[in-house]
């Protein structure tokens, strides 16, 4: 516990925490808040975004005039003019005149400039303003002030006067090939200017001076006051990193975390002594608690966009499946209480997580199928959605103002909560804890051990099935873990696979192998099935929770048949009663107590020659009363009312098994 406190507090943020909680449109219930220092009022995100949008509208796209393109185009035009003129066999005397005229016309076009239009700049129309950069000097122009490739070609054709069609086509084709934009969009420079402009936009709007009233008691927190409080909190958090004693902050964390864990330990000591006394289970609980709080600390230090990405519902899911509902809810609340000290809007955070945790616990109350995890995830998501809408309406007072994008972290949180399933399997293996999932797998009759039991000792297997049905029905009625009882019942006689012929339910002939053995040896063979069963299950790594049913299903009773036979046939011999007595211990839980009764009643009912209502009623009463007289139920928490309920269920089910018409007045 001390190590857990040390680890948790070691990594938690060490600056003093802002003391006030507030909500938009709520009433300020605290005393008048006077600013202890001057601070700037921060703009809201929508205001900052609007300013950025307006600033970007005023920034013109930057184009630069590329003289290199002009020189290359004119040079290539002049060279190709000579070649084309010669290929057309035109008069060489006229070449100089028309070459000079067309070259000068093309040169004038390039001097004015040819722009390459950009579609994304034409949102407001075909023509747009731009900034033309030449020799680091920028001029504001419009696309109408320069040529485009199309308008440049048309201008050339309109102004070049050719004496005939052949010459006109030749020069026009040359112009088409050598008119290319020399005013080029500079995307990198434009982006740089935009980034600098956005970065230089002020995120504040005015100041609150030291000693100025921020909000008065009972004032409604409107948009303006809310932004002042947010700004005050941000400034306080920034300054708190340099003020205050980190040592004292750490001491406060140690006190709070230690106090919370002390409450947890007190709860376990008072109400779950079995967990408190088991270091493995206790370590598991502390590891889950530490892991979740360290995940919170990591998220705070990494400054992730929202702390609601963290799957806090993993804790109640794991504890509920590995332990019980009450402990899961209790531990979840303690974890959330600690986390609430280190998140913004802690009441809102606590409300979200506590309600979602409750729904998570309730949704897996009857965990019998793996798809229940998905159903649970849907219920958790629904709980978050209901809370999200309710809090948003409480804060904004309008559906239109709800920012649905803020719900995305909850969706990711629910998806991450599915990690509980592999973690449960991991914890089961490491800490030797048995969940209902593992028990359900063990009750599959195609399991290797149960198939071996059915093959080698079919009578014992059928007996185990009937005991499982009786015990499961009884424990379901009086309250308890029915899946655990069923698993324990199916394996309680697994030790009989070693010598199945020595047990009456597996004997097919009138001759018993015990007839040739001394009574003491026969008793030891019968008792040995308990030791053998424990050995088999441990060899196959079956959980200790199942082995407990083998150890306790006979308690420390005697093997009465061989004990009485020994007394009757050898009265002259000294009898050591311990030879005929099971090693125990006696049952120590509801589940093991019910199994003992179901085992004894089912075995005794097989000896009935006439299984009518009266005989079944008598044998159930006699067997259970005998167990009480032998003090076999002293350590299990079965009440007299529970025992009467168990009797009624056993009688009813046995009469159904033996097809007896049930007279409820008689069995009552």
Secondary structure, DSSP 8 states (H G I E B T S, - for coil): -HHHHHHHHHHS--S--------TTSB--SS-EE-SS-EEEE--HHHHHHHHHHHHHT---EEEE-HHHHHHHHHHHHHHHHHHHHHTT--HHHHHHHHHHHHHHHHHHHHH-EE---GGG-TT-S--EEEEEETTEEEEEEGGGSEEHHHHHHHHHHH---SSHHHHHHHHHHHHHH----EEE-HHHHHHHHHHHHHTS--EEEEE-TT-EEE-TT-B--HHHHHHHHHHHHHHHHHHTTSS-HHHHHHHHHHHHHHHHHHHHHHHHHH-HHHHT-HHHHHHHHHHHHHHHHHHHHHHHHT-S-GGGS-THHHHHHHHHHS-HHHHHHHHHHHHHHHGGGSSSHHHHHHHHHHHHHHHHHHTTT--STTHHHHHHHHHHHHHHHHHHHHHHHHHS-STT--GGGGHHHHHHHHHHTTHHHHHHHHHHHH----HHHHHHHT-TTSHHHHHHHHH-HHHHHHHHHHHHHHHHHHHHH-S-HHHHHHHHHHTTGGGGSSGGGSGGG--SS--GGGGS-HHHHHHHHHHHHHHHHHHHHHTT--HHHHHHHHHTTTT-B-HHHHHHHHHH-TTS---GGGGB-------SHHHHHHHHHHHHHHHHTT-SS--HHHHHHHHHHHHHHHHHTTTTTTS---HHHHHHHHHHHHHHHHHHTT----HHHH-
